[in-house]
Amino acid sequence: MKISKITSLVLAGSIAFIIGCGSSSNNSSNTEKTGTFIDVPVANLAYETSSGIKETTDNEGYFKYKDEDTIVFRLGNNKSNAVRAGNIITPFNLSDGNETIAINIAYIF
């Protein structure tokens, strides 16, 4: 059976495409991102992420995290609930949607 050059090229290209779709070298979950803790920007607020980043917020309230991280904030003996890290975190995020608790968190942090 004789296979034409075009058929061979299409077959080779298809195999390469299928193999290429099987893996990805782009792993965005390891990319460090920056979020902000804000009621007003909160500086020097200790935090720790589930990926192991353990620092304090900078003067503008910025913190570092990675995709899929949860984050816990600490100020002295006060510790927040763990929440999903993201671009912006407010006292309302830490209060599970309870306005009274959010106001109390804003006073503490």
C-alpha positions in Angstrom: 0.0 0.0 0.0 1.4 3.3 -1.1 0.8 6.4 1.2 1.0 9.8 -0.4 3.2 12.5 1.0 0.2 14.6 1.9 -1.4 11.7 3.9 1.9 11.1 5.7 2.2 14.8 6.6 -1.4 15.0 7.9 -0.9 11.8 9.9 2.5 13.0 11.4 0.9 16.4 12.2 -2.1 14.8 13.8 0.1 12.6 16.0 2.3 15.5 17.0 -0.8 17.5 17.9 -2.3 14.7 20.0 1.0 14.2 21.9 1.4 17.9 22.4 -2.1 18.1 24.0 -1.2 15.5 26.5 1.0 17.7 28.6 1.5 21.3 29.5 4.7 23.0 30.7 2.7 26.1 31.7 2.0 25.6 35.4 0.2 28.8 36.5 -0.4 27.4 40.0 3.2 28.2 40.9 3.0 31.8 39.8 3.1 34.2 42.7 0.4 36.8 42.6 -0.3 40.0 44.6 -3.5 40.8 46.5 -4.6 43.6 48.7 -6.1 43.5 52.2 -8.2 46.5 52.3 -10.7 48.3 54.5 -8.1 51.0 54.2 -4.8 49.6 53.2 -3.5 47.6 56.2 0.3 47.7 56.6 2.4 45.1 58.6 -0.5 42.6 58.9 1.0 39.1 59.3 -0.3 36.4 57.0 0.4 32.9 56.0 -0.8 31.1 52.8 -1.4 27.4 52.3 1.5 27.3 49.9 3.9 28.4 52.7 4.3 32.2 52.0 4.6 33.7 55.5 5.2 37.5 55.5 3.5 40.8 56.4 1.5 43.1 54.2 3.5 46.1 52.8 2.6 49.8 53.4 -0.2 49.6 50.9 -1.7 46.3 52.2 -0.3 44.1 49.5 0.3 40.4 50.1 1.6 37.5 48.0 -0.3 34.3 47.2 -0.5 31.5 44.6 -3.4 30.1 42.8 -5.6 27.8 45.0 -4.1 29.3 48.2 -6.0 29.9 51.3 -4.7 32.7 53.6 -4.9 33.5 57.3 -4.2 37.0 58.7 -2.8 37.6 62.2 -2.5 40.7 64.3 -1.1 39.9 67.7 -3.2 37.1 69.2 -6.1 37.7 66.8 -6.3 35.3 63.9 -8.7 35.3 60.9 -10.5 32.4 59.4 -8.7 30.8 56.5 -10.2 32.2 53.3 -9.4 31.7 49.6 -6.7 34.1 48.6 -7.5 36.6 45.9 -6.9 40.0 44.3 -8.8 41.8 47.1 -9.7 40.6 50.6 -11.8 42.7 52.9 -13.1 42.3 56.5 -16.4 41.2 54.9 -14.6 38.2 53.2 -13.2 37.2 56.6 -16.6 37.4 58.3 -18.4 34.8 56.2 -20.7 37.5 55.1 -21.8 38.7 58.6 -21.8 42.5 58.6 -21.4 42.8 62.4 -18.4 40.5 62.4 -16.9 42.4 59.5 -17.2 45.7 61.4 -15.5 44.1 64.4 -12.7 42.7 62.2 -12.2 46.1 60.7 -11.7 47.5 64.2 -9.2 44.8 65.1 -7.2 44.8 61.9 
